């Protein structure tokens, strides 16, 4: 039987009656961020942002698959107020945040990837710092039941797992794409990430109905 939080989330999953008008300015903000970077021809930055976002979509899809396979709970759940719950652990507000997060954090990188911050290569320093910050924010969201956990191995007592699997992979993928030597490789990498996401939606969503 699904957990209480899972049942709350499932009761509003993709329920259009939850819509709120603030979604429109959020969407406009995301468009503005990407169009601004396109205007500056910061294509490497845009692709880094898309890599970050695509990694989150993969995690969110797998989170829904875990719920389907266990029948009890996903690793994280988003049962609180939202304008639209896309997947059991992904609402539209979270989606818009991740859409721009990769661009924001990649902007913090030093121009030379060999330069260090406090003796640590700047890519790794920012990836770790960003992941730690993200885990802290998740703890705050959990404290008000906006983002919930049911499994004992995925909670405040095991932050390293959330750090490694929940966030660090996003940063590593985004910075890896950003530092690739040519545009073709960047496009292939980002296309692969999103291709896997689309395939997962087709298989687990449209095919099996697990999402």
C-alpha positions, 0 to 999 in steps of 0.5 A: 500500500502506498505511503501517506505522502505517496497517496497525497501526491498521487491524488493530484498527479497531473491534475489540471485543476491545480493550475495557478497563473504564476506558472506563466511568469516562471515560464517567461523567466526560463525563456528569458534566461535561455534567450539572453544566453543565445543572444550572447552566443553562449552556446556552451553555457546553454548546453551545460544548462540542458545537460544539468536539466536532462540529468534531473529528468532522468532521476525524476523518471527513475524515482517514479519507476521506484515507486511503481516497482515498490508500490510504497514510496519513491525516494522523494515525493512532492505532495505539497501545494503546486500548480501542477504535479508532473511526476510523483516527485517533480512539480512544475516549480521544481522543473523550472528551477532545474531548467535554469540551475545548470546555467546559473552554477556554470556561470560560477566556473572560473575561465580556466578549468585548471585554476583552483579554489582553496586548493581544489580544481574550481570545477570540483569545488563548485560541483561539491559546493553546489551539491551541498547547498542543494542538499541543504535546501532539500532539508529545508523543504523536507522540514515543511513536508514540501519534499518528503522522504519515506525510505530510511536510507534516503533522509537527513541521516544519509545526506551523502546518498542525496549528495552523490545521486541526487545532485553531484551527477548533475553538476559533473555532467553540466561542467563536463559538457561545458568543457568539451573541446568542440560543439559537435561533442557537446551536442552529442552528449546533450542529445544522448542525455535527452535521448535517454530521457525521451526513451524512458518516458516512452517505455515507462510512461506511454508503454508501461504506464508507470509514470 
